[in-house]
Amino acid sequence: MNLYSQFIMPRLLDWSMSDASLANYRTSVLAQVTGETLEIGFGTGLNLPYYPKHIKKLITVDANPGMNALALKRIQASDILVEHNVLNGENLPFASQSFDSVVTTWTLCSIANVEQALKEIYRVLKPQGRYFFIEHGLSNDPKVQVWQNRLTPIQKVIGDGCHLNRNIKHLVENQFSHLTIEQFYSENLPKILGYLYKGVALKQ
């Protein structure tokens, strides 16, 4: 892992994703999380204040060890006990059917083998377990898609692997047959970055 990924990118990510306009999305996505919970792409811990009060323990995963220093302050300030693991989401060291809830927020864009990560999410969920997510990805507007495709190679470099052009709905549907999803533009983000997919997938 290079110096940019480990030291600069975590601070840029923390600054950009701390925007107040994203707080409502976090609240909405996390409101129904229950039971044994895994968050993949924990980052700097920005979701912690938005989990329901009944969540007392959280298992987390993030591939970038540079996120830890920033996340630690939020972990210490939280009432939630956090068991943090530095590893990627493609090979989870948890038994099958371990979790009632799995969460990702703005994470699927940057996982190299995203299909494998979603297989792992499905595997570790209990029957009737739910996968909660909000992600950015491919717009439904062909004109915006053109620019998303053009700029993704640049974004992957400056965004530490982030893709602008992943169709999140199709990716999740490949693993989960029961899916409720909303697709819309964020009011405060450029269209190439701000086409959002917010949903809940059920394992049956």
Secondary structure as the mmCIF struct_conf table of DSSP 4:
data_model
#
loop_
_struct_conf.conf_type_id
_struct_conf.id
_struct_conf.beg_label_comp_id
_struct_conf.beg_label_asym_id
_struct_conf.beg_label_seq_id
_struct_conf.end_label_comp_id
_struct_conf.end_label_asym_id
_struct_conf.end_label_seq_id
HELX_RH_AL_P HELX_RH_AL_P1 LEU A 3 LEU A 3
HELX_RH_PI_P HELX_RH_PI_P1 TYR A 4 ILE A 8
HELX_RH_AL_P HELX_RH_AL_P2 MET A 9 MET A 17
TURN_TY1_P TURN_TY1_P1 SER A 18 SER A 18
HELX_RH_3T_P HELX_RH_3T_P1 ALA A 20 LEU A 22
HELX_RH_AL_P HELX_RH_AL_P3 ALA A 23 LEU A 30
TURN_TY1_P TURN_TY1_P2 ALA A 31 GLN A 32
BEND BEND1 GLY A 35 GLU A 36
STRN STRN1 THR A 37 ILE A 40
TURN_TY1_P TURN_TY1_P3 GLY A 43 THR A 44
TURN_TY1_P TURN_TY1_P4 LEU A 46 ASN A 47
HELX_RH_3T_P HELX_RH_3T_P2 LEU A 48 TYR A 50
BEND BEND2 TYR A 51 TYR A 51
TURN_TY1_P TURN_TY1_P5 LYS A 53 HIS A 54
STRN STRN2 LYS A 57 ASP A 62
BEND BEND3 ALA A 63 ALA A 63
HELX_RH_3T_P HELX_RH_3T_P3 PRO A 65 MET A 67
HELX_RH_AL_P HELX_RH_AL_P4 ASN A 68 ALA A 77
BEND BEND4 ASP A 79 ILE A 80
STRN STRN3 LEU A 81 VAL A 86
BEND BEND5 LEU A 87 LEU A 87
TURN_TY1_P TURN_TY1_P6 GLY A 89 GLU A 90
BEND BEND6 ASN A 91 ASN A 91
BEND BEND7 PHE A 94 PHE A 94
TURN_TY1_P TURN_TY1_P7 SER A 96 GLN A 97
STRN STRN4 PHE A 99 THR A 105
BEND BEND8 TRP A 106 TRP A 106
TURN_TY1_P TURN_TY1_P8 LEU A 108 SER A 110
TURN_TY1_P TURN_TY1_P9 ALA A 112 ASN A 113
HELX_RH_AL_P HELX_RH_AL_P5 VAL A 114 VAL A 124
STRN STRN5 LEU A 125 HIS A 136
BEND BEND9 ASN A 140 ASN A 140
HELX_RH_AL_P HELX_RH_AL_P6 PRO A 142 ILE A 158
TURN_TY1_P TURN_TY1_P10 GLY A 159 ASP A 160
BEND BEND10 GLY A 161 GLY A 161
BEND BEND11 LEU A 164 LEU A 164
HELX_RH_AL_P HELX_RH_AL_P7 ILE A 168 GLU A 173
TURN_TY1_P TURN_TY1_P11 ASN A 174 GLN A 175
BEND BEND12 SER A 177 SER A 177
STRN STRN6 HIS A 178 TYR A 185
TURN_TY1_P TURN_TY1_P12 GLU A 187 ASN A 188
BEND BEND13 LEU A 189 LEU A 189
TURN_TY1_P TURN_TY1_P13 LYS A 191 LEU A 193
STRN STRN7 TYR A 195 LEU A 202
#
